[in-house]
Amino acid sequence: MTDSGCAVLFDLDGVLLDSRRAMRQAILDVARAALGEHVDESRLPAGLDHLPHHEHLARLGVTDEETVFGAAWEDALALATWGASPFPGAAGVLRDLAASGAAIGVVTMQPASRVARLVPAELSAHFGVVVGWGDAAPKPSGEGILLALDRLGVPPGRACFVGDSPSDVAAAAAAGVPSIGAVWGYTGPALGSCGPTVLAGALTDVPGAVGSLLGPA
């Protein structure tokens, strides 16, 4: 339990980490290798970066599970993610939240084992828990959020979840925690139509939004 007994949970891609370019490149590389043909980026629909990678690959005709979830995908993503970087202000926001006594966690569609490779130490040093793919039912289920809070020892009534997709908002609602909609993420302002508790226009607005929902951390 933290001194304040509150927690701020984050989605990873599109919220803390700008991995859009890396994810799309990995999808293209896997599709090209699997299909044996050139796959142009124009075949990836714009504005759908919040979808899981396997849905994009299925749209391109790649459905073999060993390819989609196995070494081919892991190798392609590991190579592509060298170009991923935190969103501006991410390190400072996490540092300020931690200094105020809030516990910090991540609930992501990425396997937890991959997060260590994706996230620089300036961010991951503040993570009290990481719940990833395979640890709990995926969003929009609230199971991952509840698992993270259980590991942190923080009740849902003293937590909030920051996400950038409709499934993030739905997962927060299912877990009984307020949601902060990340307008800077992949869904953009359209996320407001999904009913997040509050909207934040920039990552640096998150501490203020947390304060409005939970009081001083």
Secondary structure, DSSP 8 states (H G I E B T S, - for coil): --SS--EEEE-SBTTTEE-HHHHHHHHHHHHHHHHTS---GGGS-TT-TTS-HHHHHHHTT---HHHHHSHHHHHHHHHHGGG-EE-TTHHHHHHHHHHTT-EEEEE-SS-HHHHHHHS-HHHHTT-SEEE-BTTB--TTSSHHHHHHHHHHT--GGGEEEEESSHHHHHHHHHHT--EEEETTSSSGGGGGGG--SEEESSGGGHHHHHHHHH---
